Amino acid sequence: MTADQVGWGIVGPGRIAAKVVGDFTHVDGARVVGAASRSLHRARAFADEHGLERSYGSYIEVLADDEVDVLYIATPHPQHHAIAVAALRAGKAILVEKTFTATVAGAEDVITTAREHQRFAMEAMWTRFQPAIVAARDLIADGAIGEVRQLQADLGVDRPYDPSDRMFDPTQGGGAMLDLGVYPVSLAQHFLGTPDRVTASGSLTPTGVDTEAGVLLSYADGRVATLAVSLRHHSPGAARIVGTGGWIDIMPRFHHPQSIVLTRKGAEPETITRPQTGGGYSHELIEVTDCIRAGRTESAVMPLDDTLAVQRILNDICEQLGVVHREDDTVAV
């Protein structure tokens, strides 16, 4: 890291990484050095397309580059654990695409390693950094809707079943929960805290991954979150946070909203619009870059304890549905 720039490396140059890398133009003090893949051809193609200086044909190469301070890890879920641990041990900070890992044990190991090596680590849950979500958080902190008691959220996409697709491949962490369910679960954990009980029902694909689920998060004091996810059909992608003095609607799609609607008890609804910068990924990239420059090892907005709590909820849901995820121990780093 130079005095004024944090060097970034992209690991897993796929569809999401292509969207994320475009938002670095909105991040002061950050420079994307290069992209790494187990395929040098793929890394070079990504680097050429996005104007990056370097391409790496293995993960070990990017770990050895002294100009790379932080890795954005966007490989399939089961590969996150091995790459993240290797990166931390090599002295790199990490931003790991959601879902953080495939298993609770994997998440625990990454977090323990980050803390032992005193390196920055964060889950790339961009929702928490969206300006509209920040506005909702500030309103709730100011008591605009009283005590938060309930949360409702849905997220569904129409993904035709294809056993060769990563989304339906159990070895690649396929299924609705790790790709879609992480959003409503993380939203509920953010505004209600970690639940005392998790109850889930749903269905599986012929390959054995979860294709849809209804989830109830229950709290000892009577608070609840009702969540729904699906790969079988589209859904509005809306969320509502209900308090004793009103409610806040997070407009579709809630995981990257442009606006919220505040309804105070006895008052007319008030629409609050907070546009994203760029594609919406810039906000989490700014957080990571600023934290690293300040010498912090965790984000106050997306702390590692929250990531671990969400991981436990997700794996609990999956196991109730009959799905057991595993980390990929074959990743060469």
C-alpha positions, 0 to 999 in steps of 0.5 A: 500500500502506498501513502495514497492508494490501496492495491486491489486484486480480483480473484474469480473474474466472473459476472459479479466481478465484472460489475464490481470492478466497474465501480472502482472509478468511484473509489478514492484511494483505490487501484485495481492491480490485476485479476487472478484465475486458475485459467491464465486465459480467463484472467488475461481476458478479464484484465484486457476487458477492464484495462487492468495491468496484470493477470495471474494464472494462479491464486498463489501468484496474486498472493505473492504480489506486494502491490496487492493489499486486498483481494476481492474474492468472487469464486463459487462459495465453497472455494471462499474458505481456502482462498481467504485463509491463504490470503490472510496468512499471506498478509492480504486483507479480504473482501469475500463475496456473499455468502461468506463461506459454504459452512459455519466451520469455514466461516469460523476458520476465516474469522479466526485467521483474520483476527490472529493475523490482524488483517481486515476481512469483510463479507461483501454484503453490499445491501448494508451500504446502500444509501437507502438502507443507510437512510432506513437505519438512521430513521430507526435509530432516531425512533421514527417507527418506534421499537422494531418488532417485525420484518418481512422480505422476499426474493425470488428469481425464475431460474429454469432448472439445469443440472449443469448450472452452478446454481443447481450444482451442490459441489459449487454451493448451489441452491436458493439460500446461499445465493438469494437467502443471504439477503433477507437473512442478513437484512433481518439479522441487521435490524432485529439481531440474531434470532433464538429460533429458526424454522424453515420449509421448502423444496429441493431440486433433483440435484439435491439443492434447495430451490425455494424456502419459507423461513420464520426467525423467532425471538424470545421477546416475540419479535419475528421475521418472515422471509421467502426465497425462490429459484422457481419464480420471480417475486417482488423483492420487497421488504418491510420493517415494522415498529411500534410507531410505524413502518418502513417499506424498502422498495423493490428490489430491497437488496439494492433499493433506490428508495424507501417509504416511511409511514409514521403512525397517523401520518401520510407516507413519505418517500425518501429517495437515495440513489446509488453511486455507480452500480451500487458496489462502490459503497462497500468498496469505499468502506473497505478501502477507508478501513484499510487506510485507517488501519481497521481490521473490521467494518462497524457496518458489516462486522465479522460477528454478524457474518458468522451469525448469518452463516449459522442461520443459513446453514441451519435453514439448509440442514432443515431442508435436507441440504448439507454444504461442504467447503472445496478442499481441492482449491490450489493456493 
